[in-house]
């Protein structure tokens, strides 16, 4: 929940704008005017009750109000200050852990003319903070972060393959004989689920790759369950901070000892039906759980099932060892198979302001960017320092798709980029055809050339429409012709991609002739070249007057249907609203 505190009329107006933009996510705290006591009490209540705060107050006043409330970096909410004129959203407290940096950007995105002010060193330098990577981090975090920022050599050692964003060139991944776990005389960044000794030059990222399966008799105590899990991890040299979740059978979903053990570890509990657990091959099945809950294994089967496809059992079933009575708890530990991440990112038609915020985030998240050289040039300035760029020229789509998948399978965070929407005549199709189930795939939609062109032409896509590529490089002309004919007969608005090139100049006239069999010569046609790019040009003409010689591969051609008309120089395809009949 985001607390909103304001003391003036201007602040209240801005506060209400945020509340309207984020329904269900905010809570307004009434200050009762500008009296110090009212503002102080409102800030104190918001600080105690919310995850983040936006204070429409001067930074000095906010500092004095929150200073007595501060606890620690891990638990304090993020605080953002917005000035009276709403020119700046200042991340004042808890930039990373409290989410204030992200909130400052979000506030600036809602309030017109507002700019985020973020002073965290890593953000200012374009370097990912170690505490922003979505996994626990411990050790000499500040020292290693400072070394990264100062350009000092930092060794990166991965005991577990986990996709990280790009790190600066002074952070070098150690392989072979140098890939040890000791920092020596330099700084060390470990990515590990192992229990390691910490020193003043080592920071450890803890990827959540361990799943703990737990079985328990009714009434098993929390100390017995939690103690068993802690000993199992310690004896195997594993860190409890890399545990993702506890897993058990549905029948134990409300077992207090298991729930308390999960609470102490700070992880959720996942349960599975007995028949699903019974189907998992395990090394140590037993008749006891089969008789009690209907599966020959709870601990091992739950750990493996929770770990997902390819999970490895790293701690076989073991029992608790209470003195003077029988064991009431069992546990086992599995390690998830490392999964890389492939984001297929649509960059939009070219203009920077049509690049979506989600696309920007994925570009910043990636350590490897794969794409056509001219598309990489569009976003090179958005990439983090140290991003590895794999670019190639026209015609290398298959190579780019396979390269991106291979990099993701190696455990890296990869962004495969394309213009428009990556799923429309672009890289998503060849990449996903190659991508196996052992990587995470994320699609990031983009504004297509057809949509960018339509916005310039007016409203040509107001009713049913279709996009057809006239390039016969990958599709036989006979198939293309059949599709154009079907669109003509169906009275669909048609947008032609790849309409004409120097070596392929007859397809567009042929396609237009097919449409002309079903549409009048005065049918509106829009021709847009370089939509949203330098040299942009949009023209509205007619089916009878269009000169195909003015069209090239940088052009999108949109042909209206029988209802499309020109209004004040703009193409309009009626939606068919009854209230517009006769207008």
ROBA-889894 format. One record per residue (C-alpha): x, y, z; residue in three letters; residue number from 1. Coordinates in steps of 0.5 Angstrom, whole numbers, plus 500, padded with zeros to 3 digits. Example, Ala and Ser with C-alpha at 12.3 -4.5 7.8 and 13.67 -1.06 7.14 Angstrom:
2
525 | 491 | 516 | ALA | 1
527 | 498 | 514 | SER | 2
This chain:
583
500 | 500 | 500 | UNK | 1
502 | 507 | 498 | UNK | 2
501 | 512 | 503 | UNK | 3
499 | 519 | 501 | UNK | 4
501 | 525 | 505 | UNK | 5
499 | 533 | 503 | UNK | 6
499 | 539 | 507 | UNK | 7
497 | 544 | 502 | UNK | 8
491 | 545 | 497 | UNK | 9
496 | 544 | 491 | UNK | 10
499 | 538 | 494 | UNK | 11
492 | 535 | 495 | UNK | 12
490 | 536 | 488 | UNK | 13
497 | 532 | 486 | UNK | 14
495 | 527 | 491 | UNK | 15
488 | 526 | 489 | UNK | 16
491 | 525 | 482 | UNK | 17
496 | 519 | 484 | UNK | 18
490 | 516 | 488 | UNK | 19
486 | 516 | 481 | UNK | 20
492 | 513 | 477 | UNK | 21
493 | 508 | 482 | UNK | 22
486 | 505 | 485 | UNK | 23
486 | 500 | 490 | UNK | 24
494 | 502 | 491 | UNK | 25
494 | 508 | 496 | UNK | 26
491 | 510 | 502 | UNK | 27
490 | 518 | 504 | UNK | 28
492 | 521 | 510 | UNK | 29
489 | 527 | 512 | UNK | 30
493 | 532 | 516 | UNK | 31
488 | 536 | 518 | UNK | 32
491 | 543 | 515 | UNK | 33
498 | 545 | 516 | UNK | 34
498 | 545 | 523 | UNK | 35
505 | 541 | 525 | UNK | 36
502 | 536 | 529 | UNK | 37
497 | 534 | 524 | UNK | 38
502 | 533 | 519 | UNK | 39
507 | 530 | 524 | UNK | 40
501 | 525 | 526 | UNK | 41
499 | 523 | 519 | UNK | 42
507 | 522 | 517 | UNK | 43
508 | 517 | 523 | UNK | 44
501 | 513 | 521 | UNK | 45
503 | 512 | 514 | UNK | 46
510 | 510 | 516 | UNK | 47
508 | 505 | 520 | UNK | 48
502 | 502 | 516 | UNK | 49
505 | 503 | 509 | UNK | 50
510 | 500 | 505 | UNK | 51
512 | 506 | 501 | UNK | 52
510 | 514 | 502 | UNK | 53
509 | 520 | 498 | UNK | 54
510 | 526 | 502 | UNK | 55
507 | 533 | 498 | UNK | 56
512 | 537 | 503 | UNK | 57
519 | 540 | 503 | UNK | 58
525 | 535 | 503 | UNK | 59
527 | 538 | 510 | UNK | 60
520 | 538 | 513 | UNK | 61
520 | 531 | 511 | UNK | 62
527 | 529 | 514 | UNK | 63
525 | 532 | 520 | UNK | 64
518 | 528 | 521 | UNK | 65
521 | 521 | 519 | UNK | 66
528 | 522 | 523 | UNK | 67
525 | 519 | 529 | UNK | 68
521 | 514 | 526 | UNK | 69
527 | 510 | 522 | UNK | 70
528 | 503 | 524 | UNK | 71
533 | 499 | 519 | UNK | 72
534 | 499 | 512 | UNK | 73
530 | 492 | 511 | UNK | 74
524 | 495 | 514 | UNK | 75
523 | 502 | 513 | UNK | 76
518 | 504 | 508 | UNK | 77
521 | 508 | 502 | UNK | 78
519 | 515 | 502 | UNK | 79
519 | 520 | 496 | UNK | 80
518 | 528 | 497 | UNK | 81
514 | 532 | 492 | UNK | 82
515 | 539 | 492 | UNK | 83
509 | 544 | 492 | UNK | 84
510 | 546 | 484 | UNK | 85
510 | 538 | 483 | UNK | 86
517 | 539 | 479 | UNK | 87
521 | 534 | 482 | UNK | 88
519 | 527 | 485 | UNK | 89
525 | 526 | 490 | UNK | 90
527 | 519 | 492 | UNK | 91
529 | 521 | 500 | UNK | 92
529 | 514 | 503 | UNK | 93
529 | 507 | 502 | UNK | 94
531 | 508 | 494 | UNK | 95
532 | 500 | 493 | UNK | 96
530 | 496 | 499 | UNK | 97
524 | 501 | 500 | UNK | 98
522 | 502 | 493 | UNK | 99
523 | 509 | 493 | UNK | 100
527 | 510 | 487 | UNK | 101
522 | 506 | 483 | UNK | 102
516 | 510 | 486 | UNK | 103
519 | 517 | 484 | UNK | 104
519 | 514 | 477 | UNK | 105
512 | 512 | 477 | UNK | 106
510 | 519 | 481 | UNK | 107
513 | 523 | 475 | UNK | 108
510 | 519 | 470 | UNK | 109
503 | 521 | 473 | UNK | 110
504 | 528 | 475 | UNK | 111
505 | 532 | 468 | UNK | 112
512 | 536 | 468 | UNK | 113
515 | 532 | 474 | UNK | 114
522 | 529 | 474 | UNK | 115
524 | 524 | 478 | UNK | 116
530 | 525 | 482 | UNK | 117
534 | 519 | 484 | UNK | 118
541 | 520 | 488 | UNK | 119
543 | 512 | 489 | UNK | 120
550 | 511 | 486 | UNK | 121
548 | 505 | 482 | UNK | 122
542 | 508 | 479 | UNK | 123
546 | 515 | 477 | UNK | 124
552 | 510 | 474 | UNK | 125
547 | 506 | 471 | UNK | 126
549 | 500 | 475 | UNK | 127
544 | 495 | 478 | UNK | 128
545 | 495 | 485 | UNK | 129
546 | 488 | 488 | UNK | 130
540 | 489 | 493 | UNK | 131
535 | 490 | 486 | UNK | 132
537 | 483 | 483 | UNK | 133
531 | 480 | 486 | UNK | 134
534 | 475 | 490 | UNK | 135
537 | 476 | 498 | UNK | 136
544 | 478 | 498 | UNK | 137
549 | 478 | 504 | UNK | 138
556 | 480 | 506 | UNK | 139
560 | 486 | 504 | UNK | 140
555 | 489 | 500 | UNK | 141
557 | 496 | 501 | UNK | 142
564 | 494 | 500 | UNK | 143
563 | 490 | 493 | UNK | 144
558 | 495 | 490 | UNK | 145
563 | 501 | 492 | UNK | 146
569 | 497 | 488 | UNK | 147
564 | 496 | 482 | UNK | 148
563 | 503 | 482 | UNK | 149
570 | 505 | 483 | UNK | 150
572 | 501 | 477 | UNK | 151
576 | 496 | 481 | UNK | 152
577 | 489 | 479 | UNK | 153
571 | 484 | 482 | UNK | 154
571 | 477 | 480 | UNK | 155
564 | 474 | 479 | UNK | 156
564 | 467 | 481 | UNK | 157
557 | 463 | 480 | UNK | 158
556 | 456 | 483 | UNK | 159
549 | 457 | 481 | UNK | 160
547 | 459 | 474 | UNK | 161
542 | 465 | 475 | UNK | 162
541 | 470 | 470 | UNK | 163
544 | 477 | 472 | UNK | 164
543 | 484 | 468 | UNK | 165
549 | 487 | 465 | UNK | 166
555 | 488 | 470 | UNK | 167
561 | 493 | 468 | UNK | 168
567 | 491 | 465 | UNK | 169
571 | 491 | 471 | UNK | 170
567 | 485 | 474 | UNK | 171
570 | 479 | 470 | UNK | 172
567 | 472 | 471 | UNK | 173
572 | 467 | 473 | UNK | 174
572 | 461 | 470 | UNK | 175
577 | 455 | 470 | UNK | 176
582 | 454 | 475 | UNK | 177
581 | 461 | 478 | UNK | 178
573 | 460 | 479 | UNK | 179
574 | 459 | 486 | UNK | 180
570 | 461 | 492 | UNK | 181
575 | 465 | 496 | UNK | 182
576 | 473 | 495 | UNK | 183
584 | 473 | 496 | UNK | 184
586 | 480 | 496 | UNK | 185
581 | 482 | 491 | UNK | 186
573 | 483 | 491 | UNK | 187
569 | 477 | 490 | UNK | 188
561 | 477 | 488 | UNK | 189
559 | 470 | 489 | UNK | 190
552 | 467 | 486 | UNK | 191
551 | 461 | 490 | UNK | 192
547 | 457 | 494 | UNK | 193
553 | 454 | 498 | UNK | 194
554 | 456 | 506 | UNK | 195
560 | 460 | 505 | UNK | 196
565 | 464 | 510 | UNK | 197
564 | 471 | 509 | UNK | 198
569 | 477 | 509 | UNK | 199
570 | 484 | 508 | UNK | 200
571 | 483 | 501 | UNK | 201
566 | 478 | 499 | UNK | 202
558 | 479 | 497 | UNK | 203
554 | 473 | 496 | UNK | 204
547 | 473 | 492 | UNK | 205
543 | 468 | 494 | UNK | 206
538 | 465 | 488 | UNK | 207
532 | 462 | 490 | UNK | 208
534 | 455 | 487 | UNK | 209
533 | 450 | 493 | UNK | 210
526 | 447 | 495 | UNK | 211
525 | 443 | 501 | UNK | 212
520 | 437 | 502 | UNK | 213
517 | 436 | 509 | UNK | 214
513 | 431 | 512 | UNK | 215
511 | 431 | 519 | UNK | 216
506 | 427 | 524 | UNK | 217
500 | 430 | 526 | UNK | 218
502 | 435 | 532 | UNK | 219
510 | 435 | 530 | UNK | 220
513 | 441 | 534 | UNK | 221
516 | 447 | 530 | UNK | 222
522 | 446 | 533 | UNK | 223
523 | 439 | 531 | UNK | 224
521 | 441 | 524 | UNK | 225
525 | 447 | 523 | UNK | 226
531 | 444 | 527 | UNK | 227
531 | 438 | 522 | UNK | 228
531 | 443 | 516 | UNK | 229
536 | 447 | 519 | UNK | 230
541 | 441 | 520 | UNK | 231
539 | 438 | 513 | UNK | 232
542 | 444 | 510 | UNK | 233
548 | 446 | 514 | UNK | 234
550 | 438 | 514 | UNK | 235
550 | 439 | 506 | UNK | 236
553 | 446 | 506 | UNK | 237
547 | 449 | 503 | UNK | 238
545 | 456 | 505 | UNK | 239
538 | 457 | 508 | UNK | 240
537 | 464 | 504 | UNK | 241
537 | 460 | 498 | UNK | 242
531 | 456 | 500 | UNK | 243
525 | 458 | 495 | UNK | 244
519 | 454 | 499 | UNK | 245
517 | 449 | 503 | UNK | 246
513 | 443 | 500 | UNK | 247
509 | 438 | 503 | UNK | 248
502 | 434 | 502 | UNK | 249
495 | 437 | 502 | UNK | 250
493 | 433 | 508 | UNK | 251
499 | 437 | 512 | UNK | 252
497 | 444 | 509 | UNK | 253
495 | 446 | 516 | UNK | 254
500 | 443 | 520 | UNK | 255
502 | 448 | 525 | UNK | 256
510 | 446 | 526 | UNK | 257
511 | 446 | 518 | UNK | 258
507 | 453 | 517 | UNK | 259
512 | 456 | 523 | UNK | 260
518 | 453 | 520 | UNK | 261
516 | 456 | 513 | UNK | 262
515 | 463 | 517 | UNK | 263
522 | 462 | 520 | UNK | 264
525 | 461 | 514 | UNK | 265
521 | 467 | 511 | UNK | 266
518 | 462 | 505 | UNK | 267
511 | 460 | 503 | UNK | 268
509 | 453 | 503 | UNK | 269
506 | 449 | 497 | UNK | 270
502 | 443 | 498 | UNK | 271
501 | 437 | 493 | UNK | 272
495 | 432 | 492 | UNK | 273
498 | 425 | 495 | UNK | 274
497 | 422 | 488 | UNK | 275
501 | 427 | 484 | UNK | 276
507 | 426 | 490 | UNK | 277
506 | 418 | 489 | UNK | 278
507 | 419 | 481 | UNK | 279
514 | 422 | 483 | UNK | 280
520 | 417 | 483 | UNK | 281
524 | 417 | 489 | UNK | 282
530 | 413 | 492 | UNK | 283
527 | 412 | 499 | UNK | 284
519 | 410 | 498 | UNK | 285
516 | 408 | 505 | UNK | 286
510 | 404 | 507 | UNK | 287
508 | 409 | 513 | UNK | 288
506 | 415 | 509 | UNK | 289
503 | 411 | 504 | UNK | 290
498 | 408 | 510 | UNK | 291
498 | 415 | 513 | UNK | 292
497 | 420 | 507 | UNK | 293
496 | 416 | 501 | UNK | 294
503 | 417 | 498 | UNK | 295
510 | 413 | 499 | UNK | 296
514 | 419 | 499 | UNK | 297
512 | 426 | 502 | UNK | 298
519 | 429 | 503 | UNK | 299
523 | 427 | 497 | UNK | 300
517 | 427 | 492 | UNK | 301
515 | 434 | 495 | UNK | 302
522 | 437 | 494 | UNK | 303
523 | 434 | 487 | UNK | 304
516 | 436 | 485 | UNK | 305
517 | 443 | 488 | UNK | 306
523 | 444 | 484 | UNK | 307
520 | 443 | 477 | UNK | 308
523 | 439 | 471 | UNK | 309
530 | 437 | 472 | UNK | 310
530 | 438 | 479 | UNK | 311
536 | 434 | 483 | UNK | 312
535 | 431 | 490 | UNK | 313
541 | 434 | 493 | UNK | 314
539 | 432 | 500 | UNK | 315
535 | 425 | 501 | UNK | 316
530 | 424 | 506 | UNK | 317
532 | 424 | 513 | UNK | 318
529 | 424 | 520 | UNK | 319
529 | 428 | 526 | UNK | 320
532 | 425 | 532 | UNK | 321
529 | 427 | 538 | UNK | 322
531 | 424 | 545 | UNK | 323
527 | 419 | 548 | UNK | 324
521 | 418 | 542 | UNK | 325
520 | 417 | 535 | UNK | 326
521 | 422 | 530 | UNK | 327
515 | 426 | 528 | UNK | 328
519 | 430 | 522 | UNK | 329
522 | 428 | 515 | UNK | 330
525 | 433 | 510 | UNK | 331
529 | 432 | 503 | UNK | 332
532 | 438 | 499 | UNK | 333
532 | 439 | 491 | UNK | 334
536 | 444 | 487 | UNK | 335
532 | 447 | 481 | UNK | 336
535 | 446 | 474 | UNK | 337
538 | 453 | 473 | UNK | 338
534 | 457 | 468 | UNK | 339
536 | 463 | 463 | UNK | 340
531 | 468 | 461 | UNK | 341
529 | 470 | 454 | UNK | 342
526 | 477 | 453 | UNK | 343
523 | 478 | 446 | UNK | 344
522 | 485 | 445 | UNK | 345
519 | 489 | 441 | UNK | 346
522 | 496 | 440 | UNK | 347
516 | 500 | 436 | UNK | 348
516 | 503 | 430 | UNK | 349
522 | 507 | 431 | UNK | 350
521 | 514 | 435 | UNK | 351
523 | 513 | 442 | UNK | 352
517 | 516 | 445 | UNK | 353
513 | 510 | 442 | UNK | 354
518 | 505 | 446 | UNK | 355
514 | 502 | 452 | UNK | 356
517 | 502 | 459 | UNK | 357
517 | 495 | 459 | UNK | 358
521 | 494 | 453 | UNK | 359
526 | 499 | 457 | UNK | 360
526 | 495 | 463 | UNK | 361
528 | 489 | 459 | UNK | 362
533 | 492 | 456 | UNK | 363
536 | 494 | 462 | UNK | 364
535 | 487 | 465 | UNK | 365
539 | 484 | 460 | UNK | 366
546 | 482 | 460 | UNK | 367
546 | 480 | 453 | UNK | 368
542 | 483 | 447 | UNK | 369
541 | 480 | 440 | UNK | 370
539 | 484 | 434 | UNK | 371
539 | 487 | 427 | UNK | 372
545 | 492 | 427 | UNK | 373
540 | 498 | 425 | UNK | 374
535 | 496 | 431 | UNK | 375
541 | 495 | 436 | UNK | 376
543 | 502 | 434 | UNK | 377
536 | 505 | 436 | UNK | 378
537 | 503 | 443 | UNK | 379
545 | 502 | 444 | UNK | 380
544 | 508 | 449 | UNK | 381
539 | 505 | 454 | UNK | 382
544 | 499 | 455 | UNK | 383
547 | 498 | 462 | UNK | 384
555 | 499 | 462 | UNK | 385
558 | 492 | 460 | UNK | 386
552 | 489 | 456 | UNK | 387
554 | 484 | 451 | UNK | 388
551 | 486 | 444 | UNK | 389
551 | 481 | 439 | UNK | 390
549 | 484 | 432 | UNK | 391
548 | 482 | 425 | UNK | 392
546 | 484 | 418 | UNK | 393
539 | 483 | 414 | UNK | 394
538 | 476 | 413 | UNK | 395
541 | 473 | 419 | UNK | 396
534 | 472 | 423 | UNK | 397
535 | 464 | 424 | UNK | 398
542 | 466 | 426 | UNK | 399
540 | 471 | 431 | UNK | 400
534 | 467 | 434 | UNK | 401
539 | 461 | 435 | UNK | 402
544 | 465 | 438 | UNK | 403
539 | 468 | 443 | UNK | 404
536 | 461 | 445 | UNK | 405
543 | 459 | 446 | UNK | 406
545 | 465 | 451 | UNK | 407
539 | 464 | 455 | UNK | 408
540 | 456 | 455 | UNK | 409
547 | 458 | 458 | UNK | 410
543 | 461 | 464 | UNK | 411
544 | 469 | 462 | UNK | 412
539 | 474 | 461 | UNK | 413
538 | 475 | 454 | UNK | 414
534 | 481 | 450 | UNK | 415
532 | 479 | 443 | UNK | 416
530 | 485 | 440 | UNK | 417
526 | 487 | 433 | UNK | 418
522 | 493 | 431 | UNK | 419
515 | 494 | 432 | UNK | 420
512 | 488 | 435 | UNK | 421
517 | 482 | 436 | UNK | 422
511 | 477 | 434 | UNK | 423
509 | 481 | 428 | UNK | 424
513 | 479 | 422 | UNK | 425
519 | 479 | 427 | UNK | 426
523 | 475 | 431 | UNK | 427
519 | 472 | 436 | UNK | 428
516 | 466 | 431 | UNK | 429
523 | 464 | 429 | UNK | 430
526 | 464 | 437 | UNK | 431
520 | 461 | 440 | UNK | 432
520 | 455 | 435 | UNK | 433
528 | 454 | 437 | UNK | 434
526 | 455 | 445 | UNK | 435
526 | 449 | 449 | UNK | 436
522 | 448 | 456 | UNK | 437
528 | 449 | 460 | UNK | 438
528 | 457 | 459 | UNK | 439
524 | 462 | 461 | UNK | 440
521 | 466 | 456 | UNK | 441
518 | 473 | 456 | UNK | 442
514 | 477 | 450 | UNK | 443
514 | 484 | 451 | UNK | 444
509 | 487 | 446 | UNK | 445
511 | 494 | 441 | UNK | 446
507 | 499 | 437 | UNK | 447
507 | 496 | 430 | UNK | 448
508 | 499 | 424 | UNK | 449
501 | 498 | 422 | UNK | 450
498 | 502 | 428 | UNK | 451
503 | 507 | 427 | UNK | 452
501 | 508 | 420 | UNK | 453
494 | 508 | 422 | UNK | 454
495 | 513 | 427 | UNK | 455
498 | 518 | 422 | UNK | 456
492 | 516 | 417 | UNK | 457
486 | 517 | 422 | UNK | 458
482 | 511 | 423 | UNK | 459
483 | 506 | 418 | UNK | 460
483 | 500 | 422 | UNK | 461
476 | 502 | 426 | UNK | 462
473 | 495 | 424 | UNK | 463
475 | 488 | 422 | UNK | 464
482 | 489 | 418 | UNK | 465
488 | 484 | 416 | UNK | 466
495 | 485 | 415 | UNK | 467
499 | 481 | 409 | UNK | 468
506 | 481 | 407 | UNK | 469
507 | 482 | 400 | UNK | 470
514 | 479 | 400 | UNK | 471
515 | 472 | 397 | UNK | 472
522 | 471 | 400 | UNK | 473
519 | 466 | 406 | UNK | 474
511 | 465 | 403 | UNK | 475
510 | 463 | 396 | UNK | 476
506 | 468 | 392 | UNK | 477
500 | 463 | 390 | UNK | 478
499 | 463 | 398 | UNK | 479
500 | 471 | 398 | UNK | 480
495 | 471 | 392 | UNK | 481
490 | 467 | 396 | UNK | 482
490 | 471 | 402 | UNK | 483
489 | 478 | 398 | UNK | 484
483 | 475 | 394 | UNK | 485
480 | 472 | 401 | UNK | 486
481 | 479 | 404 | UNK | 487
478 | 483 | 398 | UNK | 488
472 | 478 | 398 | UNK | 489
471 | 479 | 406 | UNK | 490
471 | 486 | 405 | UNK | 491
477 | 487 | 410 | UNK | 492
481 | 493 | 411 | UNK | 493
488 | 491 | 409 | UNK | 494
495 | 493 | 411 | UNK | 495
500 | 491 | 406 | UNK | 496
507 | 490 | 409 | UNK | 497
514 | 489 | 405 | UNK | 498
510 | 492 | 399 | UNK | 499
515 | 493 | 394 | UNK | 500
523 | 493 | 393 | UNK | 501
527 | 494 | 387 | UNK | 502
528 | 487 | 386 | UNK | 503
520 | 485 | 387 | UNK | 504
516 | 491 | 384 | UNK | 505
510 | 487 | 381 | UNK | 506
507 | 484 | 387 | UNK | 507
503 | 491 | 389 | UNK | 508
500 | 492 | 383 | UNK | 509
497 | 485 | 383 | UNK | 510
495 | 485 | 390 | UNK | 511
491 | 492 | 388 | UNK | 512
488 | 489 | 382 | UNK | 513
485 | 484 | 386 | UNK | 514
482 | 489 | 391 | UNK | 515
480 | 493 | 385 | UNK | 516
475 | 487 | 383 | UNK | 517
471 | 488 | 390 | UNK | 518
472 | 495 | 391 | UNK | 519
471 | 502 | 387 | UNK | 520
477 | 506 | 385 | UNK | 521
475 | 512 | 390 | UNK | 522
476 | 507 | 396 | UNK | 523
481 | 511 | 400 | UNK | 524
488 | 508 | 401 | UNK | 525
493 | 511 | 406 | UNK | 526
501 | 511 | 404 | UNK | 527
506 | 512 | 410 | UNK | 528
513 | 512 | 409 | UNK | 529
518 | 512 | 415 | UNK | 530
512 | 512 | 420 | UNK | 531
515 | 515 | 427 | UNK | 532
522 | 516 | 424 | UNK | 533
526 | 521 | 420 | UNK | 534
523 | 523 | 414 | UNK | 535
516 | 521 | 416 | UNK | 536
511 | 522 | 410 | UNK | 537
503 | 520 | 410 | UNK | 538
499 | 521 | 404 | UNK | 539
491 | 519 | 403 | UNK | 540
490 | 517 | 396 | UNK | 541
485 | 513 | 393 | UNK | 542
485 | 506 | 390 | UNK | 543
485 | 508 | 383 | UNK | 544
490 | 514 | 384 | UNK | 545
495 | 510 | 388 | UNK | 546
502 | 510 | 384 | UNK | 547
506 | 504 | 386 | UNK | 548
512 | 507 | 384 | UNK | 549
512 | 511 | 390 | UNK | 550
512 | 505 | 395 | UNK | 551
518 | 502 | 397 | UNK | 552
520 | 497 | 403 | UNK | 553
520 | 503 | 408 | UNK | 554
512 | 504 | 407 | UNK | 555
506 | 501 | 409 | UNK | 556
500 | 501 | 405 | UNK | 557
493 | 501 | 408 | UNK | 558
487 | 500 | 403 | UNK | 559
480 | 501 | 406 | UNK | 560
474 | 497 | 405 | UNK | 561
467 | 499 | 402 | UNK | 562
465 | 503 | 408 | UNK | 563
472 | 507 | 409 | UNK | 564
471 | 514 | 407 | UNK | 565
476 | 520 | 407 | UNK | 566
473 | 526 | 412 | UNK | 567
477 | 532 | 413 | UNK | 568
483 | 529 | 409 | UNK | 569
483 | 523 | 414 | UNK | 570
482 | 516 | 413 | UNK | 571
476 | 513 | 417 | UNK | 572
473 | 506 | 417 | UNK | 573
466 | 507 | 421 | UNK | 574
465 | 502 | 427 | UNK | 575
458 | 501 | 425 | UNK | 576
455 | 504 | 431 | UNK | 577
447 | 505 | 431 | UNK | 578
448 | 512 | 433 | UNK | 579
452 | 514 | 427 | UNK | 580
447 | 511 | 422 | UNK | 581
446 | 517 | 417 | UNK | 582
451 | 521 | 419 | UNK | 583
